[in-house]
């Protein structure tokens, strides 16, 4: 998906976006801000756009219908063009990890992944392989927050997740308690509840809500006209109201992951031979490919369990996986609410295992075994 040329090209949540633009234009953008919302809702894209609006050399302005000024960005000045180079965050992280691998072993342990597209803009993603924001990253943030901006009016720090190591979260509080006048911290969070209450209480929070399914379908019709109508409807439901997720949704990859997730549910919820289950989990090996494959499996499994809960609660109109409704009906009739609830809770343990870099197939085997015994 191309980076939006203007704020008008950002999909959905127009009221929240306009409030943030108004705050920037008036010089009242909070020094500490949480942008929350589901994956694919556009949190990172919006954070970059807000950063460009703050740092833009030309400082263009749009006018609201009531005459109020809205901050914007030109997209062509030296500040804007450098900031937008960070739009593909995964590529930036891969490059940083590769550079770290080339270091001596002693230096490698002390080097944390950071992305700096502009001298006054620092982007801090979860550090692989545990995928947590670590103390060394926050220490760098604190150190750089002590110096004045060098090429822009403000310094901006974007933390792209709410998953912190305990020491890192406690250290971040030092900046949040007394943020420098020239600095802004933006934390992106799918679930703000992951953050310490003391962090949340020191930040303004803006939530990007889910878009209606009909609006997502219209975006898909315009942005991905090659996708058949039936698939657009399915993708719109699976994207969970997130425009960015819908426009980049790989349905074939999702269906492959969902097939494995169904193997896990069928085998773990019955007394049959579990050799097919363990043969499947054996394919979830180490490495980047295995990590992406496991993440896709867990997402598919999460959506299936949500659908089973929706059927159990009598709200089938909210189902995501509408193309396999008969199979979901059979599973719903065979499984108890307690089993589905325990399966949902167990997913958190698998995610924790991934962050601790445990062998993925063993984590999945342990999860499946837990479900069988449950």
Phi, psi and omega in degrees: 000132182289150178290135182301134180286331178217170177297334179294342180271358177278128188275123172080173176054041185298324181295314179297317181295317180295323178296320179292320178295321177298318180297319179295315181299327181270000182072028184239022176297129181303145179290335179228121188224135172253122171259112183247158179155167182293161176302134180087002180283348178103019183300312183291318177302314180295321179300318177294320179295318177296320178298317178296320179297323179289316189268348184307132181291331185268338178049056178293156180228140170254162179245134173289165179300333180269009178089358181286143183277136178242128179292149177215191179217154183274330180079357184237345180288170185296324179292313181298314184294330177285318181297320184290347176294344180269011186297322177269086187295322182299319178297318180298318180293316179301319179295319180293320178294318179297318178296323179294323181296336180278352182280165173296155185303320181293323180284328182300320183294332183265354185265128180249153182282123178221148177237123182230092181282344185213146182305334182252012181232122179237127180250127185242104177268167172302137186274124177291155002270347183288343180058047174233149172281125192252167185302318181300324178293316180291325177298321176296318177302312181298315181299315183284338178288345181279348180253149181291158175300145182256328184229357179227173181287338184221162167256136182231131179241123180248116175261116194275006178205164179259007182268101183248147163292151185304315182295324180293318180296316179296323180291325180298330180302330181299323179283320183292330180292321179222072182291140176299149182300331186264007186241147174230133175249127178241119179253127178263129187218122169289321180229097180302340179297342176292335183280150175300142176306326180291333174284313181300322184290342181260006182236146167282145183240130175238124182257132173265110185279166179287144177274152177298150181303321182297322179291321177298319179298321179294320177297319179294320179299324181277317186271336180223066185296344180285344182280126180301155185303314181298321179290325177299318180296318180293314180300319181301323178285318182291334181286350175057039175080009182259116184297313181298319179296319181296316184290340179246011187293127177260096187294323181297317178296319180297316182295324176296317178294320180294324177300316177294321180297323178291324175300316180298314182294312182300313184287319183287340183260010181228173179262014182285176176297131185261017182296325179296322179297310184290332174294322179292312183293337179297337182281352182267081186266183180287175179097169184297320180298317178296325179295314180295320180295318179294317179299319179295319178299314183294322177296315180296318179297319179299316180293323178295317180294323176298317180297320178296323176293322178295319177295319180296329182269001176080029179234062183295340180294345181264003182303146175268308185275065186292340183284346179238036183305315180301319179294321178295322177299318180295318179294319180299322180289331185271338187253146177273160176299321180299317181298314181297319180297316179294324178296320179294317179294323181295335178301323180300322180293324178294317177300319179298319178298322178296319180294330179275003177065031175290158177300127189293318181295327177290321177298317180292321177299316180297319179297313180296320179297320178299319181291322179297314181290335180284000000 
